[in-house]
């Protein structure tokens, strides 16, 4: 619609976007100067380990252990790579692995988001800087993959 000249045809010189705000009273809205909604980068991690019986963990590469260490390490990345005056947050919200209580699973999948308020902070996640995590560098799972995709408001 913009390419078709909508803004010119109707002399539109300003556009306002609205989003629901949990916690605001019904029928009200809030404004502020600067960004109010964060860009979202999706994180998808697949850890490829070496599964086996839980009684023989020394013969396995435990994808669950690697995933748990990675999640813990990810939580420190923002505090050590993003200026405290900027805003960013990592939330790892899915962890899928295994189907039996006595089998160390071959794979684990983690999914989450990185949210940033400015373009200066956003490339930090899009360029894979989170790979600098000590748990990722030590991962004994060479077939593991990491991907991000951006959603910018």
Backbone as a printed PyTorch tensor [residue, N CA C, xyz], in Angstrom:
tensor([[[  0.8230,  -1.1810,   0.0000],
         [  0.0000,   0.0000,   0.0000],
         [  0.8720,   1.2510,   0.0000]],

        [[  1.9790,   1.1890,   0.7170],
         [  2.8770,   2.3420,   0.7360],
         [  3.5020,   2.5330,  -0.6290]],

        [[  3.9330,   1.4180,  -1.2730],
         [  4.5120,   1.5110,  -2.6150],
         [  3.5030,   2.0430,  -3.6290]],

        [[  2.2190,   1.7760,  -3.3830],
         [  1.1720,   2.2600,  -4.2840],
         [  0.8130,   3.7160,  -4.0310]],

        [[  1.4900,   4.3940,  -3.0890],
         [  1.2790,   5.8210,  -2.8830],
         [  0.2520,   6.2010,  -1.8290]],

        [[ -0.1250,   5.2900,  -0.9710],
         [ -1.1260,   5.5680,   0.0570],
         [ -0.7810,   6.8120,   0.8710]],

        [[  0.4850,   6.9300,   1.2870],
         [  0.8960,   8.0590,   2.1360],
         [  0.7370,   9.3920,   1.3920]],

        [[  1.0800,   9.4040,   0.1150],
         [  0.9650,  10.6340,  -0.6750],
         [ -0.4880,  10.9320,  -1.0310]],

        [[ -1.2360,   9.9140,  -1.4130],
         [ -2.6160,  10.0900,  -1.8560],
         [ -3.4930,  10.6990,  -0.7640]],

        [[ -3.2370,  10.3360,   0.4890],
         [ -4.0550,  10.8370,   1.5850],
         [ -3.3010,  11.8210,   2.4850]],

        [[ -2.1530,  12.3330,   2.0140],
         [ -1.3420,  13.3120,   2.7440],
         [ -1.0530,  12.8640,   4.1860]],

        [[ -0.6200,  11.6170,   4.3250],
         [ -0.2980,  11.0720,   5.6430],
         [  1.1630,  11.4160,   5.9420]],

        [[  1.3900,  12.1420,   7.0410],
         [  2.7660,  12.4660,   7.3990],
         [  3.1870,  11.8850,   8.7540]],

        [[  2.2670,  11.2160,   9.4240],
         [  2.5920,  10.5480,  10.6770],
         [  1.8030,   9.2420,  10.7730]],

        [[  2.4280,   8.2410,  11.3850],
         [  1.7660,   6.9590,  11.5920],
         [  2.0080,   6.5470,  13.0380]],

        [[  0.9590,   6.0520,  13.6810],
         [  1.0710,   5.5910,  15.0550],
         [  0.6980,   4.1170,  15.1120]],

        [[  1.4700,   3.3530,  15.8400],
         [  1.1700,   1.9450,  16.0230],
         [  0.6990,   1.7080,  17.4450]],

        [[ -0.1810,   0.7420,  17.6290],
         [ -0.6790,   0.4350,  18.9620],
         [ -0.4850,  -1.0570,  19.2270]],

        [[ -0.2500,  -1.3760,  20.4720],
         [ -0.0810,  -2.7500,  20.9120],
         [ -0.7200,  -2.8390,  22.2820]],

        [[ -1.3210,  -3.9810,  22.5690],
         [ -1.9220,  -4.0950,  23.8940],
         [ -0.8410,  -4.0030,  24.9570]],

        [[ -1.2040,  -3.5290,  26.1260],
         [ -0.2570,  -3.3960,  27.2210],
         [ -0.8310,  -4.0090,  28.4840]],

        [[ -0.5370,  -5.2780,  28.7230],
         [ -1.0290,  -5.8820,  29.9680],
         [ -0.6140,  -5.0240,  31.1590]],

        [[ -1.5470,  -4.7960,  32.0400],
         [ -1.2730,  -3.9510,  33.1950],
         [ -1.8330,  -2.5520,  33.0600]],

        [[ -2.1550,  -2.1350,  31.8250],
         [ -2.7930,  -0.8340,  31.6380],
         [ -4.2930,  -0.9850,  31.8480]],

        [[ -4.9340,   0.0180,  32.4350],
         [ -6.3930,  -0.0570,  32.5880],
         [ -7.0890,  -0.1630,  31.2230]],

        [[ -8.1910,  -0.8970,  31.1790],
         [ -8.9660,  -1.0450,  29.9480],
         [ -9.3850,   0.3360,  29.4540]],

        [[ -9.2100,   0.5820,  28.1550],
         [ -9.6160,   1.8410,  27.5540],
         [ -8.5490,   2.9190,  27.5990]],

        [[ -7.3610,   2.6100,  28.1000],
         [ -6.2980,   3.6120,  28.1610],
         [ -5.1230,   3.1670,  27.3060]],

        [[ -4.2070,   4.0980,  27.0470],
         [ -2.9890,   3.7700,  26.3200],
         [ -1.8530,   4.5950,  26.9070]],

        [[ -0.6450,   4.2010,  26.5990],
         [  0.5340,   4.8850,  27.1180],
         [  1.4400,   5.2680,  25.9570]],

        [[  2.1440,   6.3720,  26.1340],
         [  3.1170,   6.8050,  25.1350],
         [  4.4120,   7.1670,  25.8550]],

        [[  5.4850,   7.1670,  25.0940],
         [  6.7580,   7.6320,  25.6130],
         [  7.6450,   8.0050,  24.4430]],

        [[  8.6480,   8.8120,  24.7020],
         [  9.6050,   9.1610,  23.6720],
         [ 10.5760,   7.9970,  23.4950]],

        [[ 10.9270,   7.6880,  22.2610],
         [ 11.8620,   6.6130,  21.9910],
         [ 11.1610,   5.2820,  21.8350]],

        [[ 11.9500,   4.2210,  21.7000],
         [ 11.3460,   2.9020,  21.4700],
         [ 10.5830,   2.4110,  22.6950]],

        [[  9.4910,   1.7340,  22.4180],
         [  8.6940,   1.1760,  23.5080],
         [  8.5200,  -0.3370,  23.3500]],

        [[  8.6790,  -0.8280,  22.1320],
         [  8.5630,  -2.2600,  21.8570],
         [  9.9190,  -2.7720,  21.3680]],

        [[ 10.2940,  -3.9370,  21.8110],
         [ 11.5940,  -4.4970,  21.4610],
         [ 11.5360,  -5.3020,  20.1700]],

        [[ 12.6560,  -5.2970,  19.4690],
         [ 12.8320,  -6.2240,  18.3480],
         [ 13.0560,  -7.6050,  18.9470]],

        [[ 12.6290,  -8.6200,  18.2450],
         [ 12.7640,  -9.9940,  18.7380],
         [ 13.5920, -10.8130,  17.7690]],

        [[ 14.6000, -11.4730,  18.2900],
         [ 15.3700, -12.4410,  17.5200],
         [ 15.0550, -13.8130,  18.0860]],

        [[ 14.6270, -14.7250,  17.2360],
         [ 14.3390, -16.0920,  17.6720],
         [ 15.6410, -16.8830,  17.6960]],

        [[ 15.8250, -17.6540,  18.7440],
         [ 17.0000, -18.5180,  18.8570],
         [ 16.5290, -19.9660,  18.7770]],

        [[ 17.1290, -20.7320,  17.8960],
         [ 16.8620, -22.1610,  17.7730],
         [ 18.1930, -22.8860,  17.8650]],

        [[ 18.3300, -23.7400,  18.8540],
         [ 19.5740, -24.4770,  19.0580],
         [ 19.2590, -25.9610,  19.0560]],

        [[ 19.9990, -26.7140,  18.2740],
         [ 19.8810, -28.1670,  18.3050],
         [ 21.2220, -28.7270,  18.7410]],

        [[ 21.2180, -29.4450,  19.8320],
         [ 22.4310, -30.0490,  20.3730],
         [ 22.4300, -31.5190,  19.9780]],

        [[ 23.4730, -31.9220,  19.2980],
         [ 23.6170, -33.3060,  18.8650],
         [ 24.6660, -33.9650,  19.7490]],

        [[ 24.2280, -34.8600,  20.6020],
         [ 25.1350, -35.5560,  21.5010],
         [ 25.3250, -36.9960,  21.0790]],

        [[ 25.5610, -37.8410,  22.0550],
         [ 25.6610, -39.2800,  21.8220],
         [ 24.8610, -39.9350,  22.9330]],

        [[ 23.6840, -40.4310,  22.5880],
         [ 22.7860, -40.9960,  23.5790],
         [ 23.2560, -42.3360,  24.1060]],

        [[ 22.5970, -42.7750,  25.1530],
         [ 22.9260, -44.0680,  25.7240],
         [ 22.1580, -44.3080,  27.0130]],

        [[ 22.4660, -45.3850,  27.6790],
         [ 21.7760, -45.7550,  28.9070],
         [ 22.2360, -44.8770,  30.0650]],

        [[ 21.3160, -44.4890,  30.9170],
         [ 21.6190, -43.6090,  32.0440],
         [ 22.5990, -44.2320,  33.0320]],

        [[ 22.7060, -45.5630,  33.0470],
         [ 23.6570, -46.2270,  33.9320],
         [ 25.0850, -46.1680,  33.3970]],

        [[ 25.2420, -45.6830,  32.1510],
         [ 26.5720, -45.6130,  31.5370],
         [ 26.8190, -44.2200,  30.9530]],

        [[ 26.6870, -43.1730,  31.7730],
         [ 26.8380, -41.8100,  31.2490],
         [ 28.2470, -41.5260,  30.7210]],

        [[ 29.2190, -42.2470,  31.1830],
         [ 30.6010, -42.0480,  30.7320],
         [ 30.7940, -42.4710,  29.2710]],

        [[ 29.8410, -43.1810,  28.7080],
         [ 29.8980, -43.6040,  27.3070],
         [ 29.0700, -42.6850,  26.4060]],

        [[ 28.5300, -41.6110,  26.9760],
         [ 27.6150, -40.7250,  26.2510],
         [ 28.1890, -39.3140,  26.1420]],

        [[ 27.6090, -38.5570,  25.2300],
         [ 27.7590, -37.1050,  25.2170],
         [ 26.3700, -36.5960,  25.5510]],

        [[ 26.2030, -36.1350,  26.7740],
         [ 24.8910, -35.8240,  27.3350],
         [ 24.3430, -34.5000,  26.8100]],

        [[ 23.4270, -34.5730,  25.8630],
         [ 22.8470, -33.3660,  25.2710],
         [ 22.0640, -32.5550,  26.2950]],

        [[ 21.5020, -33.2070,  27.2990],
         [ 20.7610, -32.4860,  28.3390],
         [ 21.7190, -31.6600,  29.1980]],

        [[ 22.8400, -32.2390,  29.5590],
         [ 23.8310, -31.5230,  30.3550],
         [ 24.3900, -30.3340,  29.5850]],

        [[ 24.7060, -30.5470,  28.3040],
         [ 25.2080, -29.4470,  27.4720],
         [ 24.1460, -28.3480,  27.3860]],

        [[ 22.8730, -28.7190,  27.1710],
         [ 21.7970, -27.7310,  27.0870],
         [ 21.6240, -26.9520,  28.3800]],

        [[ 21.6920, -27.6510,  29.5170],
         [ 21.5450, -26.9830,  30.8110],
         [ 22.6780, -25.9910,  31.0450]],

        [[ 23.9120, -26.3890,  30.7100],
         [ 25.0400, -25.4730,  30.8580],
         [ 24.9150, -24.2900,  29.9170]],

        [[ 24.4250, -24.5450,  28.7190],
         [ 24.2620, -23.4710,  27.7490],
         [ 23.2290, -22.4590,  28.2250]],

        [[ 22.1090, -22.9210,  28.7360],
         [ 21.0890, -22.0020,  29.2270],
         [ 21.6480, -21.1510,  30.3640]],

        [[ 22.3720, -21.7720,  31.2820],
         [ 22.9720, -21.0220,  32.3820],
         [ 23.9540, -19.9710,  31.8520]],

        [[ 24.7920, -20.3620,  30.9020],
         [ 25.7750, -19.4340,  30.3340],
         [ 25.0950, -18.2980,  29.5600]],

        [[ 24.0180, -18.5990,  28.8500],
         [ 23.3220, -17.5660,  28.0790],
         [ 22.8250, -16.4350,  28.9650]],

        [[ 22.4530, -16.7590,  30.1790],
         [ 21.9260, -15.7340,  31.0770],
         [ 22.9730, -14.6840,  31.4510]],

        [[ 24.2500, -15.0140,  31.3470],
         [ 25.2980, -14.0490,  31.6860],
         [ 25.7520, -13.2280,  30.4880]],

        [[ 25.3570, -13.6110,  29.2800],
         [ 25.8470, -12.9170,  28.0930],
         [ 25.4190, -11.4550,  28.0800]],

        [[ 24.1570, -11.1750,  28.3520],
         [ 23.6880,  -9.7880,  28.3320],
         [ 24.4560,  -8.9600,  29.3540]],

        [[ 24.6200,  -9.4860,  30.5550],
         [ 25.2720,  -8.7020,  31.6050],
         [ 26.7420,  -8.4350,  31.3270]],

        [[ 27.3490,  -9.2060,  30.4360],
         [ 28.7730,  -9.0330,  30.1640],
         [ 29.0880,  -8.5440,  28.7570]],

        [[ 28.0820,  -8.3770,  27.9030],
         [ 28.3600,  -7.9090,  26.5350],
         [ 27.5410,  -6.7010,  26.1200]],

        [[ 26.5010,  -6.3700,  26.8780],
         [ 25.6480,  -5.2370,  26.5250],
         [ 25.8260,  -4.1520,  27.5770]],

        [[ 26.0110,  -2.9270,  27.1180],
         [ 26.1410,  -1.7820,  28.0180],
         [ 24.9530,  -1.7430,  28.9740]],

        [[ 25.1840,  -1.5750,  30.2730],
         [ 24.0780,  -1.5580,  31.2380],
         [ 23.0450,  -0.4650,  30.9720]],

        [[ 23.4260,   0.5820,  30.2150],
         [ 22.4750,   1.6410,  29.8910],
         [ 21.6050,   1.2880,  28.6940]],

        [[ 21.9560,   0.2200,  27.9870],
         [ 21.1280,  -0.2760,  26.8940],
         [ 20.2140,  -1.3660,  27.4400]],

        [[ 19.3450,  -1.8710,  26.5840],
         [ 18.4030,  -2.8780,  27.0490],
         [ 18.4310,  -4.0980,  26.1410]],

        [[ 18.5590,  -5.2610,  26.7620],
         [ 18.4970,  -6.5340,  26.0390],
         [ 18.1260,  -7.6090,  27.0500]],

        [[ 17.4650,  -8.6500,  26.5760],
         [ 17.1270,  -9.7730,  27.4460],
         [ 17.1220, -11.0490,  26.6160]],

        [[ 17.6580, -12.1150,  27.2000],
         [ 17.6130, -13.4390,  26.5860],
         [ 16.6510, -14.2770,  27.4190]],

        [[ 15.6940, -14.9130,  26.7590],
         [ 14.7800, -15.8310,  27.4400],
         [ 14.7770, -17.1520,  26.6900]],

        [[ 15.2550, -18.1820,  27.3300],
         [ 15.2040, -19.5270,  26.7540],
         [ 13.9710, -20.2000,  27.3420]],

        [[ 12.9750, -20.4370,  26.5100],
         [ 11.6570, -20.8480,  26.9960],
         [ 11.2560, -22.2730,  26.6400]],

        [[ 12.0290, -22.9340,  25.7840],
         [ 11.7300, -24.3260,  25.4510],
         [ 12.9940, -25.1620,  25.5720]],

        [[ 12.8360, -26.3490,  26.1330],
         [ 13.9300, -27.3190,  26.2400],
         [ 13.2890, -28.6850,  26.0310]],

        [[ 13.5740, -29.2920,  24.8900],
         [ 12.9930, -30.5910,  24.5590],
         [ 14.1050, -31.6220,  24.3990]],

        [[ 14.0070, -32.7250,  25.1380],
         [ 14.9980, -33.7980,  25.0190],
         [ 14.4250, -35.0690,  25.6220]],

        [[ 14.6450, -36.1530,  24.9370],
         [ 14.3480, -37.4620,  25.4920],
         [ 12.8870, -37.8150,  25.6580]],

        [[ 12.6730, -39.1480,  25.8680],
         [ 11.3250, -39.6800,  26.0570],
         [ 11.2820, -40.7660,  27.1180]],

        [[ 12.4130, -41.0180,  27.7720],
         [ 12.4580, -42.0680,  28.7960],
         [ 13.3310, -41.5990,  29.9550]],

        [[ 12.9810, -42.0010,  31.1580],
         [ 13.7260, -41.5440,  32.3330],
         [ 15.0750, -42.2150,  32.5100]],

        [[ 15.3440, -43.3010,  31.7940],
         [ 16.6100, -44.0010,  31.9690],
         [ 17.4710, -44.0260,  30.6990]],

        [[ 17.2080, -43.1010,  29.7850],
         [ 17.9820, -43.0130,  28.5470],
         [ 18.4790, -41.5820,  28.3800]],

        [[ 19.7790, -41.4280,  28.2250],
         [ 20.3480, -40.1090,  27.9260],
         [ 20.0760, -39.8410,  26.4540]],

        [[ 19.3370, -38.7790,  26.1390],
         [ 18.9340, -38.5630,  24.7520],
         [ 20.0850, -38.1360,  23.8350]],

        [[ 19.9600, -38.5220,  22.5840],
         [ 20.9300, -38.1650,  21.5460],
         [ 20.9060, -36.6640,  21.2740]],

        [[ 19.7030, -36.0740,  21.2580],
         [ 19.5760, -34.6640,  20.8940],
         [ 18.7870, -33.8960,  21.9420]],

        [[ 19.0090, -32.6020,  21.9420],
         [ 18.2160, -31.6710,  22.7410],
         [ 17.9720, -30.4430,  21.8780]],

        [[ 16.7960, -29.8680,  22.0170],
         [ 16.4710, -28.6520,  21.2820],
         [ 16.0820, -27.5690,  22.2610]],

        [[ 16.6610, -26.3850,  22.0610],
         [ 16.3730, -25.2220,  22.8780],
         [ 15.8050, -24.1360,  21.9790]],

        [[ 14.8230, -23.4150,  22.4880],
         [ 14.2610, -22.3020,  21.7270],
         [ 14.0240, -21.1430,  22.6790]],

        [[ 14.2520, -19.9600,  22.1660],
         [ 14.0440, -18.7780,  22.9870],
         [ 14.1070, -17.5230,  22.1480]],

        [[ 14.2230, -16.3950,  22.8330],
         [ 14.2730, -15.1110,  22.1540],
         [ 15.3300, -14.2110,  22.7820]],

        [[ 15.8250, -13.3030,  21.9520],
         [ 16.6270, -12.1730,  22.4090],
         [ 15.8100, -10.9480,  22.0440]],

        [[ 15.6110, -10.0650,  23.0160],
         [ 14.8640,  -8.8330,  22.7540],
         [ 15.7740,  -7.6380,  22.9780]],

        [[ 15.7430,  -6.7190,  22.0100],
         [ 16.5730,  -5.5180,  22.0820],
         [ 15.7490,  -4.3030,  21.6960]],

        [[ 16.0930,  -3.1470,  22.2800],
         [ 15.3390,  -1.9220,  21.9920],
         [ 15.9840,  -1.0420,  20.9340]],

        [[ 17.2650,  -1.2310,  20.6620],
         [ 17.9200,  -0.3420,  19.6970],
         [ 18.6600,  -1.1490,  18.6410]],

        [[ 18.8570,  -0.5230,  17.4930],
         [ 19.6080,  -1.1540,  16.4050],
         [ 21.0710,  -1.3360,  16.7710]],

        [[ 21.5790,  -0.5220,  17.7040],
         [ 22.9760,  -0.6560,  18.1090],
         [ 23.2140,  -1.9540,  18.8880]],

        [[ 22.2050,  -2.4110,  19.6110],
         [ 22.3400,  -3.6290,  20.4080],
         [ 21.9370,  -4.8600,  19.6040]],

        [[ 20.9830,  -4.7300,  18.6960],
         [ 20.4400,  -5.8810,  17.9680],
         [ 21.4760,  -6.7020,  17.2070]],

        [[ 22.4560,  -6.1040,  16.5190],
         [ 23.4050,  -6.9410,  15.7690],
         [ 24.1870,  -7.9080,  16.6560]],

        [[ 24.3240,  -7.5810,  17.9010],
         [ 25.0130,  -8.4410,  18.8690],
         [ 24.4090,  -9.8330,  18.8600]],

        [[ 23.0900,  -9.9430,  18.7600],
         [ 22.4860, -11.2710,  18.7280],
         [ 22.4230, -11.8180,  17.3090]],

        [[ 22.1440, -10.9710,  16.3400],
         [ 21.9970, -11.4490,  14.9640],
         [ 23.2990, -11.9470,  14.3680]],

        [[ 24.4150, -11.4410,  14.8400],
         [ 25.7040, -11.8620,  14.2960],
         [ 26.2670, -13.0720,  15.0210]],

        [[ 25.4650, -13.6840,  15.8670],
         [ 25.9160, -14.8990,  16.5210],
         [ 26.8530, -14.6650,  17.6880]],

        [[ 26.8500, -13.4740,  18.2650],
         [ 27.7530, -13.2140,  19.3810],
         [ 27.4500, -14.1190,  20.5690]],

        [[ 26.2370, -14.6190,  20.6580],
         [ 25.9150, -15.5160,  21.7630],
         [ 26.7260, -16.7990,  21.6820]],

        [[ 27.3020, -17.0980,  20.5090],
         [ 28.1550, -18.2870,  20.3890],
         [ 29.4140, -18.1630,  21.2370]],

        [[ 29.6940, -16.9690,  21.7260],
         [ 30.8720, -16.8030,  22.5630],
         [ 30.6640, -17.4100,  23.9450]],

        [[ 29.4750, -17.9360,  24.1810],
         [ 29.1900, -18.5860,  25.4580],
         [ 30.2080, -19.6800,  25.7370]],

        [[ 30.7670, -19.7140,  26.9510],
         [ 31.7330, -20.7750,  27.2810],
         [ 31.1570, -22.1800,  27.1010]],

        [[ 29.8770, -22.3720,  27.4130],
         [ 29.2790, -23.7040,  27.2640],
         [ 29.2350, -24.1070,  25.7920]],

        [[ 28.9710, -23.1650,  24.9010],
         [ 28.9210, -23.4930,  23.4740],
         [ 30.3100, -23.8530,  22.9700]],

        [[ 31.3350, -23.0910,  23.3920],
         [ 32.7080, -23.3770,  22.9490],
         [ 33.1750, -24.7350,  23.4400]],

        [[ 32.7500, -25.1620,  24.6480],
         [ 33.1880, -26.4260,  25.2200],
         [ 32.3190, -27.5920,  24.7870]],

        [[ 31.2320, -27.3050,  24.0760],
         [ 30.3040, -28.3720,  23.7200],
         [ 31.0160, -29.4880,  22.9810]],

        [[ 30.9170, -30.7230,  23.4760],
         [ 31.5600, -31.8450,  22.7990],
         [ 30.6750, -32.4010,  21.6830]],

        [[ 29.7250, -31.6330,  21.2430],
         [ 28.7640, -32.1150,  20.2630],
         [ 28.9760, -31.3780,  18.9410]],

        [[ 29.8750, -31.8740,  18.0830],
         [ 30.2280, -31.1600,  16.8550],
         [ 29.0990, -31.0150,  15.8570]],

        [[ 28.0360, -31.8030,  15.9460],
         [ 26.9280, -31.6820,  15.0140],
         [ 25.8780, -30.6800,  15.4630]],

        [[ 26.1250, -29.9460,  16.5210],
         [ 25.1500, -29.0120,  17.0640],
         [ 25.0050, -27.8040,  16.1500]],

        [[ 23.8110, -27.2300,  16.1500],
         [ 23.5560, -26.0630,  15.3010],
         [ 22.9240, -24.9440,  16.1150]],

        [[ 23.0910, -23.7380,  15.6220],
         [ 22.5770, -22.5360,  16.2720],
         [ 22.0470, -21.6410,  15.1680]],

        [[ 20.8440, -21.1290,  15.2920],
         [ 20.3410, -20.1890,  14.3020],
         [ 19.4990, -19.1230,  14.9750]],

        [[ 19.4810, -17.9410,  14.3660],
         [ 18.6230, -16.8560,  14.8560],
         [ 17.8680, -16.2880,  13.6650]],

        [[ 16.7130, -15.6960,  13.9350],
         [ 15.9640, -14.9770,  12.9080],
         [ 15.3340, -13.7720,  13.5720]],

        [[ 15.3570, -12.6530,  12.8680],
         [ 14.9380, -11.3730,  13.4430],
         [ 13.4950, -11.0280,  13.1070]],

        [[ 12.8010, -10.4470,  14.0890],
         [ 11.4890,  -9.8340,  13.8890],
         [ 11.6160,  -8.4300,  14.4510]],

        [[ 11.5970,  -7.4310,  13.5680],
         [ 11.8280,  -6.0500,  13.9980],
         [ 10.5210,  -5.2750,  13.9080]],

        [[ 10.0880,  -4.6610,  15.0340],
         [  8.8230,  -3.9130,  14.9950],
         [  8.9320,  -2.6710,  14.1370]]])
